[in-house]
């Protein structure tokens, strides 16, 4: 029986509310700044109510951008980030689930070595191997292209490890029943393992989508054409004026617009995301 302790309940809710305020306050300030004029946040006084420049600021960012800082309109950059995030998330999941399936259910020489070779790459993120990766991409003429933005980031040892650990929990009786029913490797994978992995795929998709959306260093390195700028690159350029104060109202409008796609993904996949993180039995 769960004991009713009002003080502990009050304390836990108080901690949650304080944590929510700590997280929400910077977002609220950014939202207010995106509705104000260009000089209102340079006076040292932070207004707490929305201003009357909301439509003008957001329209300026979506349609014209900040040409003085080398940032094109925000909408094409958001589309580039969306393509990059979707390609990375879907590519990582597809490659990882197939490689985990092969490692768990197929018997071939050096199977364990193959898994540990994949697992060791966890110690080699893209920032560590960025120079040789850039050289490979440049030699393959993939600079300033969607392929160059996404393909080098698709492999994922973490997702492979998570899918492998889940596949190891699938009961042997289920595998034997599928074999008795005449299910081959492809049918077993498609009709049994994929439906069982639905929540895991959803949880990984949310994490990997945000990972791809927030990429900055790699796109900055391989793109010089403004047609392939991502939204994170654009925001950085807007905030890095050489001879003048940044137009923080427009920068904050760009930040708020850039936060919309990840928030939408989290809202629509919240239930599956939480289920995939906490579920232990299928």
Beta strands, then each sheet from edge to edge (+ up, - down):
end
